[in-house]
């Protein structure tokens, strides 16, 4: 049985997440006008050139800010990807499993 909403810090249960995902996917597929507006952009096209079309319903200032943030993100990713790591070395994280909780007698 899934946990009630409002407990455990308001975490979304896996069952609730999957049901919301299925409902939203069905809603998008049921309305072809919305589905036509959703166009996936491949990683190669996004990194290679500028955005092809301005976003619908967005002002010029917002579009300019979006392009500025996009350019900064692409630049940061380029720097990260171009950084050469030395061969070998220690792992940044070592996995240590947590001990299992002991039950009271």
GISUL-V16865 format. One record per pair of residues at least 24 apart in sequence whose C-alpha atoms are under 8 Angstrom apart, sorted by the first residue. I is the first residue (numbers start at 0). J is the second residue. D is the distance in whole Angstrom. If there is no record, write none. Layout:
BEGIN
I_J_D ; I_J_D
END
This chain:
BEGIN
46_73_7
END
